[in-house]
């Protein structure tokens, strides 16, 4: 019973997407349903016309020849019209159904991008992308099966029983409905049993796909650790489980079909026996037997296929149940974009007030962090790996909700701000750079799709990307590959820098933006972008301290706490953590210069 209400709820949830506000789509649906009722009427009239034909042939009369010819022509026209309407209905129905699928998938895609970072981190990429595929499969399975097969068949069945009652008495209508009821009940409960295996099969299919996608996305790691055999064995284990569950699913449905065949056979025997017995004892003739048998055979085929249809409907409902679970996952207040949330037109200030945060409740990354950044100034953030530096940018982008404290933008709580307006103000060169599997030019243009070609080229030159592009066969039209794996870390960083410069945000965030570049290239890029960010607001999260020496304030993080703060000069005078980091940086810089000089000398000697 709980499963029944669950399925009804799913149908209720998807109905608004089927009965959309678009008048054209509604009209097409109404036309298609109108054709369904016309088709039902034609199908029900075929056995009646055939009865009259047999009746005329049983008692040949030359005066009836004209009527007989008309009946034969009518029989052919009705049958042809019924089949034609069936196909026309399919043609008419395709457009509105696919439009509904498109609208739903588009909203689902938008919704997935609105969900918090934690949602995506907690689920495998393959499982999330599979949701869109499931929606595209589930909608047609439920719609075609329920509205274009089950409902019309039930209506036609009751009308056929009414006709039999009218012509021959209630016993025939009762037998037809009784057999149909037994058949439907058996099919419902039997497929409910069989659908359990279908559900397990669907879950395993999704899990298998997710693991395959995850493995292929990490193919470099597989090669690094020489673990191809391990991945193949793991993949085969998933495929084996999928195989076993799929065999159980298909076998269970075939057992259901065997039971259905027995029920239809019993119904056929009951009706033909009753009709034959009455034909011998009363005024029944061959034409009456043809009418009764015609209705039996007319429903035998659709009832026989009802098992497949119910299976498809259940499969579709199972798939849509998973999809609707994702669709109904509500964004946190951090991701709200409604009009009631405040929008920002410009950036005036950023303030962290006693902010504590941990990805896990038992382990805090930031502990009571407080700082103030005024528009037009530069804030440097330094510290050892894992000290919580990059977490600052994640919280500014509202990827996660803080555990305690407040974050203010323009003296307004970040939780009350419209997310989209906030994103328009921020531009970031992230530590972990991901690129779309398209051209370098399109990856840069993604930051500001309305930008002119000259502006893109300017950003390319500022990011020292021009020399790299000249070496590539298709220059900026070169496709970067899945997640940019065809490019080196330094090349990806330059693209990320160019992309951020093109956006022209109010706040520039450089999160280890030059960590994959050599010191010479880093120095050139920093000189290029210095005039751009000089009068802008910027946060530079750095491991290399040379990038933050000119910052208005530098925060030194250690174990999630701001241990020191001040300018480069004042921090050196304190002889604390920053001074120690700077000393290590200078030693690394000297070693790098020696290596560069040695490389240059080697190139000179080699000619």
C-alpha positions as CSV (number, residue, x, y, z in Angstrom):
1,X,0.0,0.0,0.0
2,X,2.9,2.3,0.9
3,X,4.4,1.6,-2.6
4,X,1.1,2.4,-4.2
5,X,0.8,5.8,-2.6
6,X,4.5,6.5,-3.4
7,X,3.8,5.8,-7.1
8,X,0.7,8.0,-7.0
9,X,2.8,10.8,-5.5
10,X,5.4,10.5,-8.2
11,X,2.7,10.7,-10.9
12,X,1.3,13.8,-9.1
13,X,4.8,15.3,-8.9
14,X,5.5,14.9,-12.6
15,X,2.0,15.9,-13.8
16,X,2.8,19.7,-13.8
17,X,5.6,19.1,-16.2
18,X,3.3,17.2,-18.5
19,X,0.4,19.6,-18.3
20,X,2.6,22.7,-18.9
21,X,1.5,26.3,-19.2
22,X,2.3,26.3,-22.9
23,X,-1.0,26.4,-24.8
24,X,0.4,24.7,-27.9
25,X,1.5,21.7,-25.8
26,X,-1.8,21.5,-24.1
27,X,-3.7,21.6,-27.4
28,X,-1.5,18.8,-28.8
29,X,-2.2,16.7,-25.7
30,X,-6.0,17.2,-26.0
31,X,-5.9,16.3,-29.7
32,X,-4.0,13.2,-29.0
33,X,-6.4,12.2,-26.2
34,X,-9.3,12.9,-28.5
35,X,-7.8,10.6,-31.1
36,X,-7.6,7.9,-28.4
37,X,-11.3,8.0,-27.8
38,X,-12.0,7.9,-31.6
39,X,-9.7,4.9,-31.8
40,X,-11.5,3.2,-29.0
41,X,-14.8,3.7,-30.8
42,X,-13.4,2.3,-34.1
43,X,-11.9,-0.7,-32.3
44,X,-15.2,-1.6,-30.6
45,X,-17.1,-1.3,-33.9
46,X,-14.9,-3.7,-35.8
47,X,-16.3,-6.9,-34.2
48,X,-19.9,-5.5,-34.6
49,X,-19.3,-4.9,-38.3
50,X,-17.7,-8.3,-38.7
51,X,-20.7,-9.9,-37.0
52,X,-23.1,-8.3,-39.5
53,X,-20.8,-9.4,-42.4
54,X,-20.9,-13.0,-41.1
55,X,-24.7,-12.8,-40.6
56,X,-25.2,-11.7,-44.2
57,X,-22.9,-14.4,-45.5
58,X,-24.6,-17.1,-43.4
59,X,-28.0,-16.4,-45.1
60,X,-27.1,-15.3,-48.6
61,X,-29.6,-13.1,-50.3
62,X,-29.0,-11.4,-53.6
63,X,-30.9,-8.4,-52.5
64,X,-28.4,-8.0,-49.7
65,X,-25.4,-7.9,-52.0
66,X,-25.1,-4.1,-52.0
67,X,-25.4,-4.0,-48.2
68,X,-22.8,-6.8,-47.9
69,X,-20.4,-4.8,-50.1
70,X,-20.9,-1.7,-48.0
71,X,-20.2,-3.7,-44.8
72,X,-17.0,-5.2,-46.2
73,X,-15.8,-1.7,-47.4
74,X,-16.8,-0.3,-44.0
75,X,-14.9,-3.1,-42.2
76,X,-11.8,-2.3,-44.2
77,X,-12.1,1.5,-43.7
78,X,-12.7,1.2,-40.0
79,X,-9.7,-1.1,-39.5
80,X,-7.5,1.1,-41.6
81,X,-8.7,4.3,-39.9
82,X,-8.1,2.7,-36.5
83,X,-4.5,1.8,-37.3
84,X,-3.9,5.2,-39.0
85,X,-5.2,7.1,-36.0
86,X,-3.0,5.0,-33.8
87,X,0.1,6.1,-35.7
88,X,-1.1,9.8,-36.1
89,X,-1.6,9.8,-32.3
90,X,2.0,8.7,-31.8
91,X,3.3,11.5,-34.2
92,X,1.2,14.2,-32.5
93,X,2.2,13.0,-29.0
94,X,6.0,12.9,-29.6
95,X,6.4,16.7,-29.7
96,X,4.6,17.6,-26.4
97,X,6.1,14.7,-24.5
98,X,9.7,15.5,-25.6
99,X,9.1,19.2,-24.9
100,X,8.0,18.2,-21.3
101,X,11.1,16.0,-21.0
102,X,13.3,18.9,-22.2
103,X,11.7,21.4,-19.8
104,X,12.1,19.0,-16.8
105,X,15.7,18.1,-17.6
106,X,16.5,21.8,-18.1
107,X,15.1,22.6,-14.7
108,X,16.8,19.6,-13.2
109,X,20.1,20.7,-14.7
110,X,19.6,24.2,-13.3
111,X,18.7,22.7,-9.9
112,X,21.8,20.6,-9.8
113,X,23.9,23.7,-10.3
114,X,21.9,25.3,-7.4
115,X,22.7,22.6,-4.9
116,X,25.4,23.1,-2.3
117,X,28.9,21.8,-2.8
118,X,28.4,19.2,-0.1
119,X,25.7,17.5,-2.2
120,X,28.1,17.0,-5.1
121,X,30.9,15.9,-2.9
122,X,28.7,13.3,-1.2
123,X,27.7,11.7,-4.6
124,X,29.6,10.2,-7.4
125,X,29.7,12.2,-10.7
126,X,28.3,9.2,-12.7
127,X,25.3,8.9,-10.3
128,X,24.4,12.6,-10.7
129,X,24.7,12.7,-14.5
130,X,22.7,9.4,-14.6
131,X,19.8,11.4,-13.1
132,X,19.3,13.2,-16.4
133,X,19.4,10.0,-18.3
134,X,16.9,8.4,-16.0
135,X,14.5,11.4,-16.4
136,X,14.7,11.0,-20.2
137,X,13.9,7.3,-19.9
138,X,11.4,7.5,-17.0
139,X,9.0,10.1,-18.5
140,X,8.2,8.2,-21.7
141,X,7.9,4.8,-19.9
142,X,5.3,6.2,-17.5
143,X,3.5,8.4,-19.9
144,X,3.2,6.0,-22.9
145,X,2.4,3.1,-20.6
146,X,-0.1,4.7,-18.3
147,X,-1.9,7.3,-20.4
148,X,-1.7,5.7,-23.9
149,X,-2.1,2.1,-23.0
150,X,-3.4,1.2,-19.5
151,X,-6.1,3.9,-19.2
152,X,-7.4,3.5,-22.8
153,X,-7.4,-0.4,-22.5
154,X,-9.5,-0.2,-19.2
155,X,-12.0,2.2,-20.8
156,X,-12.3,0.0,-23.9
157,X,-12.7,-3.1,-21.7
158,X,-15.6,-1.6,-19.8
159,X,-17.3,-0.5,-23.0
160,X,-16.8,-3.9,-24.6
161,X,-18.4,-5.6,-21.5
162,X,-21.3,-3.1,-21.8
163,X,-21.8,-4.1,-25.5
164,X,-21.7,-7.8,-24.6
165,X,-24.3,-7.3,-21.8
166,X,-26.5,-5.4,-24.2
167,X,-26.4,-8.0,-26.9
168,X,-26.2,-11.3,-25.0
169,X,-26.8,-10.7,-21.3
170,X,-24.8,-9.9,-18.2
171,X,-23.0,-13.2,-18.0
172,X,-20.7,-12.4,-20.9
173,X,-19.9,-8.9,-19.7
174,X,-19.3,-10.3,-16.2
175,X,-16.9,-13.1,-17.5
176,X,-15.0,-10.6,-19.5
177,X,-14.6,-8.1,-16.6
178,X,-13.9,-10.9,-14.1
179,X,-11.1,-12.4,-16.2
180,X,-9.7,-8.9,-16.9
181,X,-9.9,-8.0,-13.1
182,X,-8.1,-11.3,-12.2
183,X,-5.5,-10.6,-14.9
184,X,-4.9,-7.0,-13.7
185,X,-4.7,-8.0,-10.0
186,X,-2.3,-10.8,-10.8
187,X,-0.2,-8.6,-13.0
188,X,-0.1,-5.8,-10.4
189,X,1.0,-8.0,-7.5
190,X,3.2,-10.2,-9.6
191,X,5.0,-7.3,-11.2
192,X,5.3,-5.7,-7.7
193,X,7.3,-8.8,-6.7
194,X,9.3,-8.8,-10.0
195,X,9.9,-5.0,-9.8
196,X,11.9,-5.5,-6.6
197,X,14.6,-7.2,-8.8
198,X,14.1,-4.4,-11.3
199,X,14.8,-1.8,-8.6
200,X,17.9,-3.6,-7.4
201,X,19.0,-3.9,-11.0
202,X,18.5,-0.2,-11.6
203,X,20.5,0.7,-8.5
204,X,23.3,-1.6,-9.5
205,X,23.3,-0.2,-13.0
206,X,23.6,3.3,-11.6
207,X,26.4,2.2,-9.2
208,X,28.2,0.4,-12.0
209,X,28.1,3.4,-14.3
210,X,29.2,5.7,-11.5
211,X,32.2,3.5,-10.7
212,X,33.2,3.2,-14.4
213,X,33.0,7.0,-14.8
214,X,34.9,7.5,-11.6
215,X,37.7,5.1,-12.7
216,X,38.0,6.6,-16.2
217,X,38.1,10.1,-14.8
218,X,41.0,9.0,-12.7
219,X,42.8,7.0,-15.4
220,X,46.0,9.0,-14.7
221,X,46.1,7.8,-11.1
222,X,45.5,4.3,-12.3
223,X,48.6,4.5,-14.4
224,X,50.6,6.3,-11.7
225,X,50.1,3.4,-9.3
226,X,50.0,0.6,-11.9
227,X,46.6,-0.5,-10.7
228,X,44.8,-1.2,-13.9
229,X,44.3,-4.9,-12.9
230,X,42.7,-3.8,-9.6
231,X,40.3,-1.5,-11.5
232,X,39.4,-4.1,-14.0
233,X,38.7,-6.7,-11.3
234,X,36.6,-4.1,-9.4
235,X,34.7,-3.2,-12.6
236,X,34.1,-6.9,-13.4
237,X,32.7,-7.4,-9.9
238,X,30.2,-4.6,-10.4
239,X,29.3,-6.0,-13.9
240,X,28.9,-9.5,-12.4
241,X,26.5,-8.1,-9.8
242,X,24.6,-6.2,-12.5
243,X,24.5,-9.4,-14.6
244,X,23.0,-11.5,-11.8
245,X,20.4,-8.9,-10.8
246,X,19.4,-8.3,-14.5
247,X,18.9,-12.0,-15.0
248,X,16.7,-12.2,-11.9
249,X,14.8,-9.2,-13.1
250,X,14.1,-10.5,-16.6
251,X,13.4,-14.1,-15.4
252,X,10.9,-12.9,-12.9
253,X,9.0,-10.9,-15.6
254,X,8.9,-13.9,-17.8
255,X,7.4,-15.9,-15.0
256,X,4.7,-13.2,-14.7
257,X,4.0,-13.5,-18.4
258,X,3.5,-17.3,-18.1
259,X,0.9,-16.6,-15.4
260,X,-0.8,-14.1,-17.6
261,X,-1.0,-16.5,-20.5
262,X,-2.8,-19.0,-18.2
263,X,-5.3,-16.4,-17.1
264,X,-6.1,-15.3,-20.7
265,X,-6.4,-19.0,-21.7
266,X,-8.9,-19.7,-18.9
267,X,-10.9,-16.6,-20.0
268,X,-10.9,-17.7,-23.6
269,X,-12.1,-21.2,-22.7
270,X,-14.9,-19.8,-20.4
271,X,-16.3,-17.3,-23.0
272,X,-16.1,-19.6,-26.0
273,X,-17.6,-22.5,-24.0
274,X,-20.5,-20.4,-22.8
275,X,-21.0,-19.0,-26.3
276,X,-20.8,-22.4,-28.0
277,X,-23.2,-23.9,-25.5
278,X,-25.7,-21.1,-25.9
279,X,-25.3,-21.4,-29.7
280,X,-26.5,-25.1,-29.6
281,X,-29.4,-24.4,-27.2
282,X,-30.8,-21.1,-28.4
283,X,-31.0,-18.7,-31.3
284,X,-27.3,-18.0,-31.4
285,X,-25.7,-18.1,-34.8
286,X,-22.2,-18.0,-36.1
287,X,-22.2,-14.2,-36.2
288,X,-22.8,-13.9,-32.5
289,X,-20.0,-16.3,-31.8
290,X,-17.8,-14.2,-34.0
291,X,-18.7,-11.0,-32.1
292,X,-17.9,-12.6,-28.7
293,X,-14.8,-14.3,-29.9
294,X,-13.7,-11.0,-31.6
295,X,-13.8,-9.1,-28.3
296,X,-11.9,-11.9,-26.6
297,X,-9.1,-11.9,-29.2
298,X,-9.2,-8.1,-29.4
299,X,-8.2,-7.8,-25.7
300,X,-6.0,-10.9,-25.6
301,X,-3.0,-9.0,-27.2
302,X,-3.1,-5.8,-25.1
303,X,-3.7,-7.8,-21.9
304,X,-0.9,-10.1,-22.8
305,X,1.4,-7.1,-23.3
306,X,0.2,-5.4,-20.1
307,X,2.9,-7.2,-18.1
308,X,5.6,-5.5,-20.2
309,X,3.8,-2.2,-20.0
310,X,3.4,-2.4,-16.2
311,X,7.1,-3.4,-15.9
312,X,8.1,-0.4,-18.0
313,X,5.8,1.9,-15.9
314,X,7.3,0.5,-12.7
315,X,10.8,0.9,-14.0
316,X,10.0,4.5,-15.1
317,X,8.5,5.2,-11.7
318,X,11.5,3.8,-9.9
319,X,13.8,6.0,-12.1
320,X,11.7,9.1,-11.6
321,X,11.6,8.4,-7.8
322,X,15.3,8.7,-7.7
323,X,15.2,11.8,-10.0
324,X,12.5,13.5,-7.9
325,X,14.5,12.9,-4.7
326,X,17.3,14.9,-6.2
327,X,14.9,17.5,-7.7
328,X,13.3,18.0,-4.3
329,X,16.6,18.5,-2.5
330,X,16.4,22.1,-1.4
331,X,19.4,24.4,-1.7
332,X,20.6,25.8,1.6
333,X,19.9,29.5,2.4
334,X,23.4,30.1,1.1
335,X,22.3,29.3,-2.4
336,X,19.1,31.2,-2.6
337,X,18.6,33.5,-5.5
338,X,15.0,34.7,-4.8
339,X,14.2,38.4,-5.0
340,X,13.7,38.6,-1.2
341,X,17.5,38.2,-0.8
342,X,19.6,41.3,-1.2
343,X,21.5,41.9,-4.4
344,X,24.9,43.6,-4.6
345,X,25.9,46.1,-7.3
346,X,29.4,46.8,-6.1
347,X,31.8,45.6,-3.4
348,X,32.6,47.9,-0.5
349,X,33.9,45.6,2.2
350,X,34.4,42.0,3.4
351,X,34.5,41.0,7.0
352,X,34.9,37.7,8.8
353,X,33.7,37.9,12.4
354,X,34.8,35.0,14.7
355,X,34.2,32.5,11.9
356,X,34.7,28.8,12.7
357,X,34.3,26.1,10.1
358,X,34.9,22.4,9.5
359,X,34.1,20.1,6.7
360,X,33.4,17.5,9.4
361,X,31.9,18.6,12.7
362,X,34.6,16.9,14.7
363,X,37.5,18.7,12.8
364,X,37.6,22.4,12.4
365,X,39.6,24.0,9.6
366,X,39.1,27.6,10.7
367,X,38.9,28.7,14.3
368,X,37.5,32.1,15.3
369,X,38.9,33.8,12.3
370,X,38.3,37.6,12.1
371,X,39.6,40.1,9.5
372,X,38.4,43.1,7.5
373,X,39.0,43.9,3.9
374,X,38.2,47.3,2.5
375,X,37.4,47.8,-1.2
376,X,40.5,48.9,-3.2
377,X,43.0,47.0,-0.9
378,X,44.9,43.8,-1.2
379,X,44.9,41.1,1.4
380,X,47.6,38.4,1.5
381,X,46.9,35.0,3.1
382,X,49.9,32.7,3.8
383,X,50.6,29.7,5.9
384,X,51.6,26.0,5.7
385,X,49.6,23.5,3.7
386,X,46.4,22.6,5.5
387,X,46.3,25.7,7.6
388,X,42.9,26.8,6.2
389,X,44.0,29.4,3.6
390,X,41.9,28.1,0.6
391,X,38.8,27.6,2.8
392,X,38.4,31.3,3.0
393,X,37.6,31.5,-0.8
394,X,35.2,28.5,-0.5
395,X,33.3,30.3,2.2
396,X,33.2,33.6,0.2
397,X,31.7,31.7,-2.7
398,X,29.1,30.2,-0.3
399,X,30.2,26.6,-1.1
400,X,29.7,25.7,2.5
401,X,27.9,27.1,5.5
402,X,29.9,28.1,8.5
403,X,29.6,26.5,11.9
404,X,29.7,29.7,13.9
405,X,30.4,33.4,13.5
406,X,29.4,35.8,10.7
407,X,30.6,36.8,7.2
408,X,29.6,40.2,6.1
409,X,29.7,41.7,2.6
410,X,29.1,45.4,2.5
411,X,28.0,45.1,6.2
412,X,25.3,42.6,5.2
413,X,25.2,39.0,6.4
414,X,26.3,36.8,3.5
415,X,23.3,34.5,4.2
416,X,20.9,37.3,3.3
417,X,22.6,38.0,-0.1
418,X,21.5,36.9,-3.5
419,X,24.0,34.3,-4.6
420,X,24.1,35.2,-8.3
421,X,24.7,38.8,-7.6
422,X,27.6,37.8,-5.3
423,X,29.1,35.6,-8.0
424,X,29.1,38.4,-10.5
425,X,31.4,40.4,-8.2
426,X,33.9,37.7,-7.5
427,X,36.6,36.3,-9.8
428,X,39.0,33.5,-8.8
429,X,42.0,31.6,-10.0
430,X,41.4,28.4,-8.0
431,X,44.0,26.1,-6.7
432,X,42.4,23.1,-8.4
433,X,41.7,24.3,-11.9
434,X,39.1,22.4,-14.0
435,X,38.5,23.3,-17.6
436,X,35.7,22.4,-20.0
437,X,36.4,19.9,-22.8
438,X,36.4,22.6,-25.5
439,X,38.8,25.1,-27.0
440,X,41.2,27.3,-25.0
441,X,39.4,30.3,-26.4
442,X,36.0,29.1,-25.3
443,X,37.3,28.3,-21.8
444,X,38.6,31.8,-21.4
445,X,35.5,33.4,-23.0
446,X,33.4,31.4,-20.4
447,X,34.2,34.1,-17.9
448,X,32.4,36.8,-19.9
449,X,30.6,35.4,-23.0
450,X,29.8,38.9,-24.3
451,X,33.5,39.9,-24.4
452,X,35.0,41.0,-27.7
453,X,37.8,38.9,-29.4
454,X,40.3,41.7,-28.7
455,X,39.5,41.6,-25.0
456,X,40.1,37.8,-25.0
457,X,43.5,38.3,-26.7
458,X,44.5,41.0,-24.3
459,X,43.7,38.7,-21.3
460,X,45.8,35.9,-23.1
461,X,48.8,38.2,-23.4
462,X,48.5,39.5,-19.8
463,X,48.5,35.9,-18.6
464,X,51.7,35.1,-20.6
465,X,49.6,32.6,-22.6
466,X,50.5,33.9,-26.0
467,X,53.9,32.1,-26.2
468,X,52.2,28.8,-25.2
469,X,49.5,29.1,-27.9
470,X,52.1,29.7,-30.6
471,X,53.5,26.2,-29.9
472,X,50.1,24.5,-30.2
473,X,48.9,23.3,-33.6
474,X,45.5,25.1,-33.5
475,X,46.6,28.0,-31.2
476,X,43.7,29.2,-29.1
477,X,41.3,26.8,-30.9
478,X,43.1,23.8,-29.4
479,X,40.8,21.5,-27.5
480,X,42.0,21.1,-23.9
481,X,40.7,17.6,-23.3
482,X,38.6,16.2,-20.5
483,X,39.2,18.5,-17.5
484,X,42.1,20.1,-19.3
485,X,44.3,17.0,-19.1
486,X,46.0,17.7,-22.4
487,X,47.6,20.7,-20.8
488,X,50.3,21.1,-18.2
489,X,49.6,22.5,-14.7
490,X,51.3,25.8,-15.7
491,X,49.3,26.1,-18.9
492,X,46.1,25.5,-17.1
493,X,47.0,28.2,-14.5
494,X,47.6,30.7,-17.3
495,X,44.2,30.0,-18.8
496,X,42.6,30.4,-15.4
497,X,44.4,33.7,-14.9
498,X,43.3,34.9,-18.4
499,X,39.8,33.8,-17.6
500,X,39.7,35.8,-14.4
501,X,41.2,38.9,-15.9
502,X,38.6,38.8,-18.7
503,X,35.8,38.7,-16.2
504,X,36.9,42.0,-14.6
505,X,35.4,41.3,-11.2
506,X,35.2,43.6,-8.2
507,X,37.2,41.1,-6.2
508,X,40.1,39.1,-7.5
509,X,41.0,36.0,-5.6
510,X,44.3,34.3,-6.5
511,X,44.4,30.9,-4.7
512,X,48.0,29.6,-5.3
513,X,47.5,31.1,-8.8
514,X,51.1,30.7,-9.8
515,X,52.2,27.6,-7.9
516,X,52.8,25.6,-11.1
517,X,54.8,28.4,-12.9
518,X,58.5,29.0,-12.8
519,X,59.6,32.1,-10.9
520,X,60.5,34.0,-14.0
521,X,57.0,33.5,-15.6
522,X,55.4,34.2,-12.2
523,X,57.3,37.5,-11.9
524,X,56.2,38.6,-15.4
525,X,52.6,37.7,-14.9
526,X,52.5,39.5,-11.5
527,X,54.0,42.6,-13.2
528,X,51.4,42.4,-16.0
529,X,48.4,42.1,-13.6
530,X,49.7,44.6,-11.0
531,X,48.2,47.7,-12.7
532,X,44.9,45.9,-13.1
533,X,44.5,44.8,-9.5
534,X,46.2,47.9,-8.1
535,X,42.9,49.8,-7.8
536,X,40.8,46.7,-7.3
537,X,40.1,44.6,-4.3
538,X,42.1,41.4,-4.2
539,X,42.8,38.4,-2.0
540,X,46.1,36.6,-2.7
541,X,46.3,33.2,-1.1
542,X,49.9,32.1,-1.6
543,X,52.5,29.5,-0.8
544,X,55.2,31.6,-2.5
545,X,55.5,34.7,-0.4
546,X,56.9,36.9,-3.2
547,X,53.3,37.4,-4.5
548,X,52.1,39.0,-1.3
549,X,54.9,41.4,-0.4
550,X,53.0,44.4,-1.6
551,X,49.7,43.5,0.1
552,X,48.1,46.1,2.4
553,X,47.8,43.4,5.0
554,X,49.0,39.8,5.3
555,X,47.4,37.2,7.4
556,X,49.5,34.3,8.6
557,X,47.5,31.1,9.2
558,X,48.6,28.3,11.4
559,X,46.4,25.3,12.2
560,X,43.2,27.3,11.3
561,X,44.1,30.3,13.4
562,X,45.5,33.7,12.4
563,X,48.8,33.7,14.3
564,X,50.2,36.9,12.8
565,X,48.9,39.9,10.8
566,X,50.5,43.0,9.3
567,X,52.5,44.2,6.3
568,X,55.4,42.4,4.8
569,X,57.9,44.7,6.6
570,X,56.2,44.6,10.0
571,X,55.9,40.8,9.9
572,X,59.6,40.4,9.1
573,X,60.5,42.6,12.2
574,X,58.5,40.3,14.4
575,X,60.8,37.4,13.6
576,X,57.9,35.0,13.9
577,X,56.2,32.4,11.6
578,X,56.2,34.8,8.6
579,X,59.8,35.6,8.9
580,X,60.7,31.9,9.0
581,X,58.6,31.3,5.9
582,X,60.2,34.2,4.2
583,X,63.7,32.8,4.9
584,X,62.7,29.5,3.4
585,X,61.3,31.3,0.4
586,X,64.5,33.2,-0.2
587,X,66.6,30.0,0.0
588,X,64.3,28.3,-2.5
589,X,64.5,31.4,-4.8
590,X,68.3,31.4,-4.8
591,X,68.3,27.6,-5.6
592,X,65.8,28.3,-8.4
593,X,68.0,31.1,-9.9
594,X,71.1,28.8,-9.8
595,X,69.1,26.1,-11.6
596,X,67.9,28.6,-14.2
597,X,71.4,29.9,-14.8
598,X,72.7,26.4,-15.2
599,X,70.0,25.6,-17.6
600,X,70.8,28.7,-19.7
601,X,74.5,27.9,-19.7
602,X,73.7,24.3,-20.8
603,X,71.6,25.6,-23.7
604,X,74.3,28.0,-24.7
605,X,77.0,25.3,-24.7
606,X,74.7,23.0,-26.7
607,X,74.5,25.6,-29.3
